[in-house]
Amino acid sequence: FQNFPNPFNPSTTIRYAVPKSCHVNLTVYNLVGKEIAVLVNETRTPGEYSVVWNGKDLASSIYLCRLKAGNHIEMRKMMLQK
């Protein structure tokens, strides 16, 4: 799902669903591809989850949230606006 709120200041909630048990990696990157934060890196059982990410120490910018669950990969844009 898309993060909410978006744009955000200073924190946002990232929701995702896992259809079957698998390893989940949820990582935030800046626009040049530098890893900013690893929010989830563990095996999850089927269900819906949410993670709050706080960007209070970061500059206003667009950040990319990458979700890898098993063989499935998605990316979403998130805008931090101060």
C-alpha positions as CSV (number, residue, x, y, z in Angstrom):
1,F,0.0,0.0,0.0
2,Q,1.1,3.6,-0.4
3,N,2.4,5.2,2.8
4,F,0.1,7.5,4.8
5,P,0.3,10.5,5.0
6,N,2.2,11.3,1.9
7,P,3.7,13.9,1.9
8,F,4.7,13.5,5.6
9,N,6.4,15.4,8.3
10,P,8.1,13.9,10.3
11,S,6.7,10.4,10.3
12,T,4.6,8.1,8.0
13,T,3.0,4.7,8.3
14,I,3.9,2.1,5.7
15,R,1.4,-0.8,5.4
16,Y,1.9,-4.0,3.6
17,A,0.3,-7.5,3.2
18,V,1.9,-10.9,3.0
19,P,-0.2,-13.6,1.4
20,K,2.0,-16.5,2.6
21,S,4.9,-17.0,5.0
22,C,8.1,-15.6,3.5
23,H,11.1,-13.5,4.3
24,V,10.2,-9.8,4.2
25,N,12.7,-6.9,3.7
26,L,11.4,-3.3,3.8
27,T,14.1,-0.8,3.1
28,V,14.1,3.0,2.6
29,Y,16.5,4.6,0.1
30,N,17.2,8.1,-1.0
31,L,17.1,9.2,-4.7
32,V,20.7,8.3,-5.4
33,G,20.2,4.7,-4.1
34,K,21.8,5.1,-0.6
35,E,20.2,2.9,2.0
36,I,18.6,5.1,4.7
37,A,16.9,2.6,6.9
38,V,16.0,-1.1,7.1
39,L,12.5,-1.3,8.7
40,V,11.8,-5.0,8.4
41,N,14.2,-7.9,7.8
42,E,12.5,-11.1,9.0
43,T,10.1,-13.9,8.2
44,R,6.5,-12.9,8.4
45,T,3.4,-15.1,8.5
46,P,0.4,-14.3,6.3
47,G,-1.4,-11.1,7.2
48,E,-1.3,-7.3,7.1
49,Y,1.4,-5.3,8.8
50,S,2.3,-1.7,9.4
51,V,5.6,0.1,10.3
52,V,6.0,3.7,11.3
53,W,9.1,5.5,9.8
54,N,10.3,8.7,11.3
55,G,12.4,11.0,9.0
56,K,12.9,13.8,11.6
57,D,16.7,13.9,11.0
58,L,16.5,13.8,7.2
59,A,16.2,16.6,4.6
60,S,13.0,17.3,2.7
61,S,13.2,15.0,-0.3
62,I,11.6,12.1,-2.1
63,Y,12.5,8.7,-0.6
64,L,11.9,5.3,-2.0
65,C,10.4,2.4,0.0
66,R,11.3,-1.0,-1.3
67,L,9.4,-4.1,-0.2
68,K,10.7,-7.5,-1.0
69,A,8.5,-10.4,0.1
70,G,9.7,-13.7,-1.2
71,N,10.0,-13.3,-5.0
72,H,7.8,-10.2,-5.1
73,I,9.4,-6.7,-5.2
74,E,7.6,-3.3,-5.1
75,M,8.8,0.3,-4.8
76,R,6.9,3.4,-3.7
77,K,7.8,7.0,-3.6
78,M,7.4,8.9,-0.3
79,M,7.8,12.7,0.1
80,L,9.3,14.1,3.3
81,Q,8.3,17.8,3.4
82,K,9.5,20.0,6.2
